[in-house]
């Protein structure tokens, strides 16, 4: 089971790296009242990091039963 998880993590990581490397063009991004030109690679990395943090916090809250 540990090997399967490691292989799945490697496959997902490789796919993420391929997606990020292929998307280097600048894109127009808007967030609330901010607007700007941002390289797609930066936007993808920020999105992945944000998703990771939300998932980590959710897992911690579920594990602790919502107790602080």
C-alpha positions, 0 to 999 in steps of 0.5 A: 500500500505504501508503494502504491501511494508513493507511485500515485504521488510521483505520477501526480507530481510529474503531471503537475510539473508538466502542466506548469512548465508548459504554461509560461505565457502571461495572463490577465488575472483579477482578484477582488479589486486587484488586476494584473498581468501574471505569468501563468506559471506563477498563477498555477503555483499559487493555486496549487499552494492554496489548494494544498493549504486548504486541504491540509487545514481541512484534514487537521480539522477533521482529524481533531473533530473540529476542536481548536 
